[in-house]
Amino acid sequence: MALEIRETGTVVVGRSAAGLAVFPNPATDQQLRFALERVPAAEATRYTYRLLTPYGRAVRQGQGTQAPVSLAGLPAGAYLLELTGPQGQRLTRRVQINP
């Protein structure tokens, strides 16, 4: 069963909506970066991220609201970057890796 890839919603931090920026997208080099805006530094390490294949398999994962993600060894194609907050809220972005 394939995972349907969509961009979804926003994460609300306090009274502000936090935006998730992913760059470069499409990615053509060996690294992808992301940044979640308006998150207090004390909460940043409580967020986790996963880079998922279209089939839902995590190929990269880690902690934080901004980090470089190595793309070394990953085939070209569509992926989903999923960021999960401390209360279980999720924010996702479609990521394209080009050769």
Helices and strands as residue ranges (DSSP letters): E 11-13, E 16-18, E 20-23, E 31-36, H 41-44, E 48-52, E 58-63, E 66-70, E 77-84, E 90-97
